[in-house]
Amino acid sequence: ANCGLPYHIGEVIEDRSKLLLQTPERLRDTLDIDVRNGVEIVAIDPAAKTVRARVVDSGEEYDESYDALGLTPGAVPFKPPVPGIDLDSVRVLRRISDMDAIKAMVDGDGDAARTGGIRHAVVIGAGYIGLEMAESLHERGVAVEVVELANQILPPLDREMTRAIEKYVQAEGVRLHLGTAATEFSRLPDGRTRVALGNGTLIETDMVMMAAGVRPDTRLAEHAGLEIGPRGGIAVDEHMRTSDPSIWAAGDAVEVRHHVLPGSWVIPLAGPANRQGRTAAESICGRDSVFPTVQGTSVVKVFDMVAGGTGASQRQLTQAGIEHSSVCTHPHGHAGYYPGTAMMSMKVLFSPSDGRVLGAQIAG
């Protein structure tokens, strides 16, 4: 359950096993699927219809043949090419092992035990994962500073929708550095890490959490000669079939059509990935299933506030040259005289010619 990884670090989800939604044994017993953990596919031979597999622990390699191949390699965290990016204190959160390592640092296990766990962290990126990590670390008593290249947090949303959340995050004690980027990471004599920002700020910290976005993992596809789309993802048709008629692809590694915006887009979200995987599987099995478009619906909780959006943002519509108008309202969750409500900010973007809804955002 990748979306739950930050919340185990923050100990909101205390039981680690709750994050393991499936096991190889259960998939074998219920669906007769042969799942091989710890096995990496290192190459595809489309002509021979084989993949080269490597057992990670032993290094043993073998070939496996296929009639149909499904590629779902996902995305890899973006690590900017800055000095010090490979320091042990600079972490990413993609899988369970990443979560375990970060939580051990926060808990004070291993090397961190000398100081009783980390006391300060810098989060690079103020998107959904970055803010969830900032919240989780803050809840563990860690002082957190967030660095974001854009001049706002939550870049997928329009600027006016994020201002209240920015003030709220700062009021919780999280320091924000907006409109700047990390330019260097260096190890200090005491073992801590110095983070240099483009605006000249220097921050001394115990851990850096990289959450600066993801990139499609297309290495296997490129080596196999599959077509790559204009935005860097694997090109697929509406059946999720790649340029090779025997290979399908789905998930964060592919480009798909947006419901509102022109062209193909990389939209790394769990909901669309799930539906794409089902479409690919049904297509492999001979059904005429299609995956039409993606709205890009997403939502995030930041402390006691929530923000979400669907469709296109005003910035995206402007960049695409799509004529649009917007309406903003600020209602309360329920009648103001009844306790427990708070103001929400809501924005709807629509076509002025026919009223077609192009996007919507909400925060509160």
C-alpha positions, 0 to 999 in steps of 0.5 A: 500500500504505497500511499500508506508508507508515510503514515507508518513512519509517522506511526499513524499506521502502527502495524507494518503488516497492514501495508502488505495487501497481498503475498506471493502465497495468497496469489498462488493459492487463490489465483494460481499466479506464480509470483517471484519476489527478489527477481529482476528482469534485466532485458527483453528480447522481443524477437525471441519472446523471452525475458532475461531474469536475474535472482537478486540474492544469488546473481543467477540468471535465466531466460523465461519465454512469453506469449504476451508480456505486461510491463508495469515497472512504475516510476522512479523518484527524481533525484536531481544531479546535484553534488552529494545526492548519493549521501546516506542521509539523502533518502527517497520513499518508493518501497517498503525497504525505503520506509523501513530505513527512514523509520529506523532513522527516526526511531533512533535504530542503528547509526542514528541511535547515538543521537536518539534518532533524527531531530531535524529533516529537510523535505525536498518537494512540496507535492503530495508525498513531500507534505505527507512526509513533512506531516509524518516527521513533524508528528514524530517530533522532528523539526521539518523544513520543506524546499519547493522549486515552485512559488507555492506548495502543492504545484498541481493546484492553482496558487490561490487554492494553496495559500490557506494551506501554506499558512496552516502548515507554517502555523504547525511549525513547518518552515517553507522555502518556496521558489528555490531548489537544493544545489548541494548536499555535503557532510559536516564533521559531526556527521550531519548534512548541510543543504545549500539552497539556490537563494543562498540559504544553508540548512544543517539537518540530520536527514534529507527526504527527496520528494521532488517528483517521479519519472517513468521507469522506461529502461526495459522498454527503451532497450527493447526498442519500444516506442517512447511517447513525447513526455518520456513514458511508454507509448500505448494505445487504448488497449494498453498495447505498446508498439510491439503487438505482444507487449502491453504496458500500464501504470506510472510508466505509460503515457495516456490521454487526458480527459481535458488536455490535448496530447498524451500525459504521464499521470502517476496515480494509483486509480488509473494505474489499477484500471490500466492494468485490468484493461491490459490483462483483459486485452491480453485475454482477448476482450475488447476492453479500452482505457479511454482517458484520465481526469487526474483526480487526486487528494491529500491530507495535510495535518487537519486540512485536505486538498484535492483536484480533478481535471485540468488546472487553470495553469494547464488550460492557459498553457494549452490555449484552452478558453476557460472561465472560473468561479470560486466559492468559499462555503462552510462544511455545514451551517455556521451556527452548528459547531465543528465547521470551517470554511472551504475554498472551491474552484470550478473551471469551465468552458464559457461557450457551452459550460463544459466542466474542465476542472475542479479544486477544493481545499479546507 
